[in-house]
Amino acid sequence: MLGTKGSWYGGLGDIGYAHVERNLILRQEKGNRNQGLCRSYLCAFYELGRLYQPLRNPSNWKEVFTLQYLHANLLFYADFLLDYEENYKKKRQPLFDPRRSKFRQGHLKEITRYSSRVQEMGRRGDRLVQAVETLVEGIRQKLESDGASTLSSSRQPPSFPSFELEIRGYCQEVKGCVSRLSTSLEHDLKFLSLGRDMEQTDSLQRLTVLATIFLPLSLAAAVLSMQTRFSDLGALLYDFFGVAVVLGAFVLPFILFLSFLKFTTGHMMVEIEMRLADEHDSTSPDYVFLRNFLRIALWIGIPLLGLLIVVSFVIGMFQDVGLGGKTLGYGLAGFFLVAVLSPLPLWMMIRLCRAWKEN
């Protein structure tokens, strides 16, 4: 007992203030604001003091008091892990569900942050459990050694096995909760990565087929369109490379637009989704309706925008350039006007649905 006392006393600096860590993490997780504590740390510590009173004697009062302190922290930390696990399953896990989500870079950032937090909670929980189990074993051995003198007197020996069973149960609960969080995250990440790999494989196959078909055709068409021998081009070679440079200048803004679109769909949309999940339940009908509405609007809006651009250029090439330009300008103005004003009727519809449910 004396040989291990320094180990569990040295760990109290990190694990003794589990309730402080709980409050700090709850401030980071906005979804836990509406979940109140069943009892405060001081209330739990005071209630345990009456239960530990029969165990105290002049020879072990320090160990018993420390066990009471760690027992209160263990209760508090176990409640925190259960609340955190419930909040994750209710709000965060549906966002990482492989059946409804695709793996994006924004998800990687959020999963990395969550994984680091789970590892930190697991590390602190392991140190707390190790200290509690070491102290329980030491006190049990000391009580057994004092059993003969206690039985010879009129005082009955304290019932420590009931305390030990409860404490070990909470220790197993802490270990199991951290293990379940890690396993759930690894499971979702595995199938998200598998779905992304399969999607990238299909995209690469389609691009390979298209390149195999159209690259030789484009080279042959370019050679035939010159209508002259390559050795007789002369100054036209300069124009050829000039056209390549001009086309490259047009491609650069397109690449920047694709990068911005990738950032918007991969980071910004995930961040907005996380904030919505913090404010609302990700399984609620309102949230599901909003998510489906945005998804349908995106899948309909982008093809309509592409169709508008193609039609305007067709009109400009075969009818009138001015008419094609006006079609493009008015069409883009109407498209962006609808995109800006569409959240207003959606918000009104959600408010009406909520009012109808309340009534």
C-alpha positions as CSV (number, residue, x, y, z in Angstrom):
1,M,0.0,0.0,0.0
2,L,2.8,2.4,0.9
3,G,4.6,1.6,-2.3
4,T,1.7,2.6,-4.5
5,K,0.6,5.6,-2.5
6,G,2.8,8.0,-4.4
7,S,1.4,6.8,-7.8
8,W,-2.3,7.5,-7.0
9,Y,-1.5,10.7,-5.1
10,G,0.6,12.0,-8.0
11,G,-2.3,11.5,-10.4
12,L,-4.7,13.7,-8.5
13,G,-3.4,16.9,-10.2
14,D,-4.9,15.8,-13.5
15,I,-7.8,13.5,-12.6
16,G,-9.0,15.2,-9.4
17,Y,-10.7,18.0,-11.2
18,A,-12.7,16.0,-13.7
19,H,-15.7,18.3,-13.0
20,V,-13.7,21.3,-14.2
21,E,-12.9,19.5,-17.4
22,R,-16.5,18.6,-17.8
23,N,-17.6,22.2,-17.6
24,L,-14.9,23.3,-20.0
25,I,-15.9,20.7,-22.6
26,L,-19.6,21.5,-22.1
27,R,-18.9,25.1,-23.0
28,Q,-17.3,23.9,-26.3
29,E,-20.3,21.7,-27.1
30,K,-23.2,24.0,-27.5
31,G,-25.6,21.1,-27.8
32,N,-25.1,20.3,-24.1
33,R,-26.4,23.8,-22.9
34,N,-29.9,22.5,-22.3
35,Q,-28.8,19.4,-20.4
36,G,-28.5,20.3,-16.7
37,L,-26.5,18.4,-14.2
38,C,-28.4,15.9,-11.9
39,R,-26.4,17.0,-9.0
40,S,-23.3,19.1,-8.4
41,Y,-19.9,17.9,-7.4
42,L,-20.1,19.3,-3.9
43,C,-23.5,17.7,-3.4
44,A,-22.3,14.3,-4.5
45,F,-19.2,14.6,-2.3
46,Y,-21.3,15.5,0.8
47,E,-23.7,12.6,0.2
48,L,-20.8,10.2,-0.1
49,G,-19.3,11.5,3.1
50,R,-22.1,10.1,5.2
51,L,-21.6,6.7,3.5
52,Y,-17.9,6.6,4.1
53,Q,-18.1,7.7,7.7
54,P,-18.3,4.1,9.1
55,L,-15.1,3.2,7.3
56,R,-13.0,6.0,8.8
57,N,-10.6,5.3,11.7
58,P,-7.4,6.9,12.9
59,S,-5.2,4.5,10.8
60,N,-6.9,4.9,7.4
61,W,-8.8,8.2,7.4
62,K,-6.5,9.7,4.7
63,E,-7.1,6.9,2.3
64,V,-10.8,6.8,2.9
65,F,-11.1,10.6,2.4
66,T,-9.1,10.3,-0.8
67,L,-11.3,7.5,-2.0
68,Q,-14.4,9.5,-1.2
69,Y,-13.0,12.4,-3.3
70,L,-12.1,10.1,-6.2
71,H,-15.5,8.4,-5.9
72,A,-17.3,11.7,-6.3
73,N,-15.1,12.5,-9.3
74,L,-15.8,9.1,-10.8
75,L,-19.6,9.7,-10.5
76,F,-19.3,13.1,-12.0
77,Y,-17.0,11.9,-14.9
78,A,-19.2,8.9,-15.6
79,D,-22.3,11.1,-15.9
80,F,-20.4,13.5,-18.1
81,L,-19.4,10.7,-20.5
82,L,-22.9,9.3,-20.7
83,D,-24.3,12.8,-21.5
84,Y,-21.5,13.3,-24.1
85,E,-22.3,9.9,-25.7
86,E,-26.0,10.6,-25.8
87,N,-25.4,14.1,-27.3
88,Y,-23.0,12.6,-29.9
89,K,-25.5,9.9,-31.0
90,K,-28.3,12.5,-31.1
91,K,-26.6,15.3,-33.0
92,R,-23.2,14.4,-34.3
93,Q,-23.3,10.8,-35.4
94,P,-26.2,11.3,-37.9
95,L,-23.9,13.8,-39.7
96,F,-21.2,11.1,-40.1
97,D,-23.7,8.3,-41.0
98,P,-22.4,6.6,-44.2
99,R,-25.9,6.0,-45.4
100,R,-26.7,9.7,-45.8
101,S,-23.4,11.5,-45.9
102,K,-20.4,11.7,-48.2
103,F,-16.9,12.1,-46.9
104,R,-15.6,15.7,-47.3
105,Q,-12.6,17.6,-46.1
106,G,-14.7,19.4,-43.6
107,H,-15.8,16.1,-42.1
108,L,-12.1,15.1,-41.8
109,K,-11.4,18.3,-39.8
110,E,-14.4,17.7,-37.5
111,I,-13.6,14.0,-37.0
112,T,-10.0,14.8,-36.2
113,R,-11.1,17.2,-33.6
114,Y,-13.6,14.8,-32.1
115,S,-11.1,11.9,-32.1
116,S,-8.5,14.0,-30.3
117,R,-11.1,14.9,-27.7
118,V,-12.2,11.3,-27.2
119,Q,-8.5,10.2,-26.8
120,E,-8.0,12.9,-24.2
121,M,-11.1,11.9,-22.3
122,G,-10.0,8.3,-22.5
123,R,-6.6,9.1,-21.1
124,R,-8.0,11.0,-18.2
125,G,-10.6,8.3,-17.5
126,D,-7.9,5.6,-17.5
127,R,-5.8,7.5,-15.0
128,L,-8.9,8.1,-12.8
129,V,-9.9,4.5,-13.0
130,Q,-6.4,3.3,-12.3
131,A,-6.1,5.5,-9.2
132,V,-9.5,4.4,-7.9
133,E,-8.8,0.7,-8.4
134,T,-5.4,1.0,-6.7
135,L,-6.9,2.8,-3.7
136,V,-9.8,0.4,-3.4
137,E,-7.5,-2.6,-3.3
138,G,-5.3,-1.0,-0.7
139,I,-8.2,0.0,1.6
140,R,-9.8,-3.5,1.2
141,Q,-6.6,-5.2,2.3
142,K,-6.2,-2.8,5.3
143,L,-9.8,-3.5,6.4
144,E,-9.3,-7.2,6.1
145,S,-6.1,-7.0,8.2
146,D,-8.0,-5.0,10.8
147,G,-10.9,-7.5,10.8
148,A,-9.7,-9.6,13.7
149,S,-9.5,-6.7,16.1
150,T,-12.8,-5.4,14.9
151,L,-14.6,-8.7,15.5
152,S,-13.1,-9.0,19.0
153,S,-14.8,-5.7,20.0
154,S,-18.4,-4.8,20.3
155,R,-18.3,-2.7,17.1
156,Q,-19.4,-4.4,13.9
157,P,-17.0,-4.3,10.9
158,P,-17.9,-1.9,8.1
159,S,-19.4,-3.3,4.9
160,F,-16.8,-2.4,2.3
161,P,-17.7,-4.9,-0.5
162,S,-20.9,-2.9,-1.4
163,F,-18.8,0.2,-2.0
164,E,-16.2,-1.8,-4.0
165,L,-18.9,-3.2,-6.2
166,E,-20.4,0.2,-7.0
167,I,-17.0,1.8,-7.6
168,R,-15.9,-1.0,-9.9
169,G,-19.2,-0.7,-11.8
170,Y,-18.6,3.0,-12.4
171,C,-15.0,2.2,-13.5
172,Q,-16.3,-0.2,-16.1
173,E,-18.9,2.3,-17.2
174,V,-16.2,4.9,-17.9
175,K,-14.1,2.4,-19.8
176,G,-17.1,1.1,-21.8
177,C,-18.3,4.6,-22.7
178,V,-14.9,5.7,-24.1
179,S,-14.6,2.4,-25.9
180,R,-18.1,2.8,-27.5
181,L,-17.3,6.4,-28.7
182,S,-14.0,5.3,-30.3
183,T,-15.6,2.2,-31.9
184,S,-18.5,4.2,-33.3
185,L,-16.2,6.8,-34.8
186,E,-13.9,4.2,-36.4
187,H,-16.9,2.4,-37.9
188,D,-18.4,5.5,-39.5
189,L,-15.0,6.6,-40.7
190,K,-14.3,3.2,-42.3
191,F,-17.4,3.2,-44.4
192,L,-17.2,6.9,-45.3
193,S,-13.7,6.3,-46.6
194,L,-14.8,3.2,-48.5
195,G,-17.6,5.1,-50.2
196,R,-15.3,7.9,-51.1
197,D,-12.8,5.5,-52.6
198,M,-15.4,3.8,-54.7
199,E,-16.7,7.1,-55.9
200,Q,-13.2,8.2,-56.9
201,T,-12.6,4.9,-58.7
202,D,-15.8,5.4,-60.7
203,S,-14.9,9.0,-61.6
204,L,-11.4,7.9,-62.7
205,Q,-12.8,5.2,-64.9
206,R,-15.2,7.6,-66.6
207,L,-12.5,10.2,-67.2
208,T,-10.2,7.5,-68.6
209,V,-12.9,6.4,-71.1
210,L,-13.6,9.9,-72.2
211,A,-9.9,10.8,-72.6
212,T,-9.3,7.6,-74.6
213,I,-12.1,8.5,-77.0
214,F,-11.8,12.3,-77.4
215,L,-8.0,12.9,-77.2
216,P,-7.1,11.1,-80.4
217,L,-10.2,12.7,-82.1
218,S,-9.2,16.2,-81.0
219,L,-5.6,15.7,-82.2
220,A,-6.7,14.4,-85.5
221,A,-9.2,17.3,-86.0
222,A,-6.5,19.8,-85.1
223,V,-4.1,18.4,-87.7
224,L,-6.7,18.2,-90.4
225,S,-8.0,21.7,-89.8
226,M,-4.6,23.3,-90.6
227,Q,-4.9,22.3,-94.3
228,T,-1.2,22.7,-94.8
229,R,2.1,20.9,-94.1
230,F,3.6,21.3,-90.6
231,S,6.9,22.4,-92.2
232,D,5.2,25.3,-94.0
233,L,3.5,26.9,-91.0
234,G,6.2,29.4,-90.4
235,A,4.8,32.3,-88.3
236,L,1.6,30.4,-87.6
237,L,3.5,28.4,-85.0
238,Y,3.8,31.6,-83.0
239,D,0.0,32.0,-83.3
240,F,-0.5,28.4,-82.2
241,F,1.4,28.9,-79.0
242,G,-0.3,32.2,-78.5
243,V,-3.7,30.6,-78.7
244,A,-2.5,27.9,-76.2
245,V,-1.4,30.7,-73.7
246,V,-4.8,32.5,-74.2
247,L,-6.7,29.3,-73.5
248,G,-4.6,28.6,-70.5
249,A,-5.5,32.1,-69.2
250,F,-9.2,31.2,-69.6
251,V,-8.6,27.9,-67.8
252,L,-7.0,29.5,-64.8
253,P,-10.2,31.3,-63.6
254,F,-12.1,28.0,-64.2
255,I,-9.7,26.2,-61.9
256,L,-10.0,28.8,-59.3
257,F,-13.8,28.5,-59.5
258,L,-13.6,24.8,-59.1
259,S,-11.3,25.2,-56.1
260,F,-13.8,27.7,-54.5
261,L,-16.7,25.3,-55.2
262,K,-14.7,22.4,-53.6
263,F,-14.0,24.6,-50.5
264,T,-17.7,25.6,-50.4
265,T,-19.0,22.1,-50.6
266,G,-16.2,20.5,-48.6
267,H,-15.6,22.9,-45.8
268,M,-18.2,25.7,-45.6
269,M,-21.3,23.4,-46.0
270,V,-19.9,21.0,-43.4
271,E,-19.3,23.9,-41.0
272,I,-22.9,25.2,-41.6
273,E,-24.2,21.7,-41.1
274,M,-22.3,21.3,-37.8
275,R,-23.7,24.6,-36.5
276,L,-27.2,23.6,-37.5
277,A,-26.8,20.3,-35.7
278,D,-25.7,22.2,-32.5
279,E,-28.8,24.4,-32.6
280,H,-31.3,21.7,-33.6
281,D,-31.7,18.0,-33.3
282,S,-30.3,16.4,-36.5
283,T,-33.1,13.8,-36.4
284,S,-35.9,16.3,-36.0
285,P,-38.4,16.7,-38.9
286,D,-37.5,20.4,-39.3
287,Y,-33.8,19.7,-39.7
288,V,-34.4,16.7,-42.1
289,F,-36.8,18.8,-44.2
290,L,-34.3,21.7,-44.4
291,R,-31.4,19.4,-45.3
292,N,-33.5,17.7,-48.1
293,F,-34.7,21.0,-49.4
294,L,-31.1,22.4,-49.7
295,R,-30.0,19.2,-51.4
296,I,-32.8,19.2,-53.9
297,A,-32.3,23.0,-54.6
298,L,-28.6,22.3,-55.2
299,W,-29.2,19.4,-57.6
300,I,-31.8,21.4,-59.5
301,G,-30.1,24.8,-59.5
302,I,-26.8,23.8,-60.9
303,P,-28.2,22.0,-64.0
304,L,-30.6,24.9,-64.6
305,L,-27.7,27.4,-64.4
306,G,-25.7,25.3,-66.9
307,L,-28.7,25.0,-69.2
308,L,-29.2,28.8,-69.1
309,I,-25.6,29.5,-70.1
310,V,-25.7,27.0,-73.0
311,V,-29.0,28.4,-74.3
312,S,-27.7,31.9,-74.2
313,F,-24.6,31.0,-76.2
314,V,-26.7,29.0,-78.7
315,I,-28.9,32.1,-79.2
316,G,-25.9,34.3,-79.6
317,M,-24.2,32.0,-82.2
318,F,-27.2,31.2,-84.4
319,Q,-29.5,34.2,-83.9
320,D,-28.2,37.4,-82.4
321,V,-25.2,38.2,-80.2
322,G,-27.0,41.0,-78.4
323,L,-30.1,38.8,-77.7
324,G,-27.8,36.0,-76.4
325,G,-26.1,38.5,-74.1
326,K,-29.4,39.8,-72.8
327,T,-30.6,36.3,-72.2
328,L,-27.5,35.5,-70.2
329,G,-27.7,38.7,-68.2
330,Y,-31.4,38.5,-67.3
331,G,-31.2,34.8,-66.6
332,L,-28.2,35.2,-64.2
333,A,-30.0,38.1,-62.4
334,G,-33.2,36.1,-62.0
335,F,-31.2,33.0,-60.9
336,F,-29.3,34.8,-58.1
337,L,-32.5,36.7,-57.1
338,V,-34.3,33.4,-56.5
339,A,-31.2,32.0,-54.7
340,V,-31.2,35.0,-52.3
341,L,-35.0,35.2,-51.7
342,S,-35.7,31.4,-51.5
343,P,-34.8,31.2,-47.7
344,L,-37.6,33.6,-46.9
345,P,-40.5,31.3,-47.9
346,L,-38.7,28.3,-46.5
347,W,-38.4,30.1,-43.1
348,M,-42.0,31.0,-43.2
349,M,-43.0,27.4,-44.0
350,I,-41.0,26.1,-41.0
351,R,-42.6,28.7,-38.7
352,L,-46.0,27.7,-39.9
353,C,-45.3,24.0,-39.3
354,R,-44.1,24.7,-35.8
355,A,-47.1,26.9,-35.0
356,W,-49.4,24.1,-36.4
357,K,-47.7,21.5,-34.2
358,E,-47.9,23.7,-31.1
359,N,-51.7,24.3,-31.6
